[in-house]
Amino acid sequence: MFTVCILKPCCEKTEPGYVPKPKPYHVRTPSWSDSCNHPKRERRKATLTMYETREAAEAEYSGKARGWGSTDGWIYEGEMPPVGRRYRIMPIGGSLNTYYEHGRPVEIPFPTIELAREYAEEYHEYPNGERDKQVLYNIVGDQDTVVRWSSYSVPVGTELSPGDWA
């Protein structure tokens, strides 16, 4: 069994790449354009699909996830655990000029801590050649913000809140 997760936009205005300006530029998740009027939590929806063969799963994944004009997602060999036994990445944002704070957990659920870590630490290459990866982050439950693993030594079991100082 193979599971594919694809983060789908709610409408054409939240499609990757949609920026209503004379000079369009690429927008990728999790910071898609705020052009639509849907509530933030409804703008992106993680859809999970199960396949019996790797070929079918890879066709779905490679056709929709990653790259120019695509969305985020992952492919996993195995079944997705039920709600409550999944994980999310809680990124840390900030810069040298500001303080660091906890962001909201990303919309994409992960079946294992290892897959969430791999996803957070993967370099994302943008069309302009820039590269980005999440250096500071926590892995929390899919229904809470309790730390299950941390890239910077936050104790497991710590309850975090988005916007709190990191």
C-alpha positions in Angstrom: 0.0 0.0 0.0 1.2 3.5 -0.9 -0.2 6.8 0.5 0.0 10.1 -1.4 -0.7 13.4 0.3 -1.4 16.4 -1.9 -2.1 19.9 -0.5 -4.9 21.2 -2.7 -5.9 24.9 -3.1 -9.5 25.9 -2.2 -9.9 27.9 -5.4 -8.0 29.3 -8.4 -6.9 32.3 -6.4 -4.9 30.1 -4.1 -3.3 28.0 -6.8 0.5 28.2 -6.7 1.7 30.8 -9.1 -1.5 33.0 -8.9 -0.5 36.6 -8.1 -2.9 39.2 -9.4 -0.2 41.7 -10.5 1.1 42.9 -13.8 4.3 40.9 -13.3 3.3 37.5 -12.0 5.7 35.6 -9.7 5.7 32.1 -8.3 4.0 31.5 -4.9 4.5 28.2 -3.2 3.0 26.7 0.0 2.7 27.1 2.9 2.6 30.9 2.1 0.3 30.9 -0.9 -1.3 34.2 -2.0 -4.0 35.7 0.3 -6.0 36.7 -2.8 -9.2 34.8 -2.0 -11.7 35.6 0.7 -11.9 32.1 2.2 -10.9 31.8 5.9 -7.2 31.0 6.2 -7.8 27.5 7.7 -10.0 26.6 4.7 -7.6 27.8 1.9 -5.6 24.6 1.7 -6.8 21.0 2.2 -4.6 18.0 2.5 -6.1 15.1 0.5 -4.9 11.5 1.1 -5.1 8.8 -1.5 -4.1 5.2 -1.2 -2.7 3.1 -4.0 -1.8 -0.5 -4.4 1.1 0.0 -6.7 4.1 2.4 -6.5 3.6 3.3 -10.2 0.1 4.6 -9.6 1.2 6.5 -6.5 4.2 8.1 -8.2 2.0 9.1 -11.2 -0.3 11.0 -8.8 2.5 12.5 -6.8 4.8 13.6 -9.6 1.9 15.1 -11.6 0.8 17.4 -8.8 3.5 17.9 -6.1 6.7 20.0 -6.2 8.1 22.2 -8.9 6.8 25.2 -10.8 3.1 25.6 -10.8 2.6 22.7 -8.4 1.6 22.1 -4.8 3.3 20.4 -1.8 2.8 16.8 -0.7 4.6 13.6 -0.1 4.5 9.9 -1.0 4.8 7.2 1.7 5.1 3.4 1.4 2.5 2.3 3.9 -0.9 3.3 5.2 -1.7 6.6 6.9 -2.4 6.2 10.6 -5.8 7.4 11.9 -6.4 11.0 13.0 -4.8 11.5 16.4 -1.7 9.3 15.5 -0.4 11.6 12.8 2.2 14.5 13.0 2.6 18.0 11.8 5.6 20.4 11.4 5.5 23.5 13.6 8.0 25.8 12.0 10.0 28.6 13.7 10.0 32.0 11.9 12.1 35.1 12.4 15.3 36.7 11.4 18.5 38.2 12.9 16.6 41.5 13.1 13.5 40.1 14.9 12.9 37.5 17.5 12.0 34.0 16.6 8.5 32.7 17.1 6.5 29.5 16.7 4.4 29.4 13.5 1.1 27.5 13.1 1.6 23.8 12.4 1.6 23.2 8.6 -1.6 21.9 7.0 0.1 18.7 5.8 -0.2 15.7 8.2 2.6 13.1 8.2 2.4 9.4 9.1 5.7 9.3 10.9 8.1 11.7 12.6 10.8 10.6 10.2 8.8 11.7 7.2 8.0 15.0 8.8 11.7 15.6 9.6 12.7 14.7 6.1 10.2 17.0 4.6 11.2 19.9 6.9 14.9 19.4 6.2 14.6 19.0 2.4 15.9 21.9 0.4 13.1 23.5 -1.7 14.5 25.0 -4.8 12.6 28.0 -6.3 12.6 28.9 -10.0 14.8 31.9 -9.3 17.5 29.6 -7.9 17.0 30.4 -4.2 17.1 27.5 -1.8 15.2 27.2 1.4 14.9 24.6 4.2 13.4 24.7 7.7 16.3 24.7 10.2 14.4 25.3 13.4 11.1 23.4 13.8 9.2 21.1 16.1 7.1 18.1 15.2 3.8 18.1 17.0 0.6 16.0 17.0 -2.0 16.4 14.3 -4.6 17.5 16.9 -2.4 19.5 19.3 0.8 21.4 19.6 2.6 19.1 22.0 6.2 18.5 20.9 7.0 14.9 19.8 10.4 15.9 18.4 12.4 19.1 18.2 15.3 20.2 16.0 16.6 22.5 18.7 16.1 20.7 22.0 12.6 21.6 23.1 11.7 18.8 25.6 9.2 16.2 24.3 5.8 16.8 25.8 6.1 20.6 25.8 2.9 22.4 24.8 3.6 25.2 22.3 1.4 28.1 21.1 1.7 29.7 17.6 3.1 33.2 18.0 5.0 32.4 21.2 8.7 33.3 21.4 11.0 30.5 20.4 
